[in-house]
Amino acid sequence: MTGGGADQTKTRRIRKWAMTPSVWQALALLACAALAACGEASPWTALVVAPRKDVAGQPESVGLFRSLEDCRAAAVAKLAERGWSGDGSYHCGYRCEPHRDAFVCESMQR
């Protein structure tokens, strides 16, 4: 029966350690770091704009991309798909966030 008491003490120690605030803080910090790393995996947003004669010129997001080159290629392909190659335009935004009817980006490239 002495083995059972040792197991209970070990279980209490594990539970006590697992519930300490520092463990939760460390886990929260790791989760935040992981999410931030995921967000950085695709920092470029491809935006296409229809010719003014077709639509009011609101940007349409094509997707997220890891590189500026991939972003540009996807935007040009989307313009061609829509038949806007001659009149439409595109931009690739770095770290964009949607805001009302537009996108707010740290920088924009063509």
C-alpha positions as CSV (number, residue, x, y, z in Angstrom):
1,M,0.0,0.0,0.0
2,T,2.9,2.4,0.4
3,G,3.3,2.5,-3.4
4,G,-0.2,4.0,-3.7
5,G,0.7,6.9,-1.4
6,A,3.8,7.7,-3.4
7,D,1.8,7.8,-6.6
8,Q,-0.7,10.2,-5.0
9,T,2.1,12.5,-3.9
10,K,3.6,12.5,-7.3
11,T,0.2,13.2,-8.9
12,R,-0.3,16.1,-6.5
13,R,3.1,17.5,-7.4
14,I,2.4,17.3,-11.1
15,R,-1.1,18.9,-10.7
16,K,0.4,21.6,-8.6
17,W,3.1,22.3,-11.2
18,A,0.6,22.3,-14.1
19,M,-1.7,24.8,-12.4
20,T,1.0,27.4,-11.6
21,P,0.5,30.8,-13.4
22,S,4.0,30.7,-14.8
23,V,3.2,27.5,-16.8
24,W,0.1,29.1,-18.2
25,Q,2.0,32.2,-19.1
26,A,4.7,30.2,-20.8
27,L,2.0,28.3,-22.8
28,A,0.3,31.5,-23.7
29,L,3.6,33.0,-24.9
30,L,4.4,30.0,-27.0
31,A,0.9,30.0,-28.6
32,C,1.2,33.7,-29.4
33,A,4.7,33.1,-30.9
34,A,3.3,30.3,-33.0
35,L,0.4,32.4,-34.3
36,A,2.7,35.3,-35.1
37,A,5.0,32.9,-37.0
38,C,2.0,31.6,-39.0
39,G,1.0,35.1,-39.9
40,E,4.4,35.9,-41.2
41,A,4.4,32.9,-43.5
42,S,2.2,34.8,-46.0
43,P,2.7,38.5,-45.5
44,W,1.8,39.7,-49.1
45,T,-1.8,40.3,-50.1
46,A,-2.7,40.5,-53.8
47,L,-5.3,43.1,-54.6
48,V,-6.9,43.7,-58.0
49,V,-9.0,46.6,-59.1
50,A,-11.5,46.5,-61.9
51,P,-11.5,49.1,-64.6
52,R,-13.4,52.2,-63.5
53,K,-16.0,51.7,-66.2
54,D,-17.0,48.3,-64.8
55,V,-17.1,48.8,-61.0
56,A,-16.5,51.7,-58.6
57,G,-12.8,50.7,-58.3
58,Q,-13.0,48.8,-55.0
59,P,-10.0,46.5,-54.4
60,E,-10.6,42.7,-54.4
61,S,-8.3,40.5,-52.4
62,V,-7.0,37.6,-54.4
63,G,-5.2,35.9,-51.5
64,L,-2.1,35.8,-49.3
65,F,1.4,34.9,-50.6
66,R,4.8,34.3,-49.2
67,S,6.7,36.4,-51.7
68,L,6.2,39.6,-53.7
69,E,6.8,37.6,-56.9
70,D,4.1,35.1,-56.1
71,C,1.7,37.9,-55.2
72,R,2.4,39.7,-58.5
73,A,1.9,36.5,-60.5
74,A,-1.4,35.7,-58.8
75,A,-2.7,39.3,-59.3
76,V,-1.8,39.3,-63.0
77,A,-3.4,35.9,-63.5
78,K,-6.6,37.2,-61.8
79,L,-6.7,40.3,-64.0
80,A,-6.4,38.0,-67.1
81,E,-9.1,35.6,-65.7
82,R,-11.5,38.5,-65.3
83,G,-10.6,40.0,-68.7
84,W,-9.2,43.2,-67.1
85,S,-5.6,42.8,-68.3
86,G,-5.6,46.0,-70.3
87,D,-7.7,48.2,-68.0
88,G,-7.5,46.8,-64.5
89,S,-4.8,47.3,-62.0
90,Y,-3.2,45.4,-59.1
91,H,-1.1,46.0,-56.0
92,C,0.6,43.8,-53.6
93,G,0.3,44.9,-50.0
94,Y,2.7,44.0,-47.3
95,R,1.0,43.0,-44.0
96,C,-2.5,44.2,-44.9
97,E,-5.5,44.4,-42.7
98,P,-9.0,44.9,-44.1
99,H,-10.6,48.2,-42.9
100,R,-14.1,49.1,-44.0
101,D,-14.1,49.2,-47.8
102,A,-10.3,49.2,-48.2
103,F,-7.1,47.5,-47.0
104,V,-4.5,49.2,-44.8
105,C,-1.0,47.9,-45.5
106,E,2.5,48.7,-44.2
107,S,3.6,49.1,-47.8
108,M,2.3,48.7,-51.4
109,Q,4.2,47.4,-54.4
110,R,3.2,46.9,-58.0
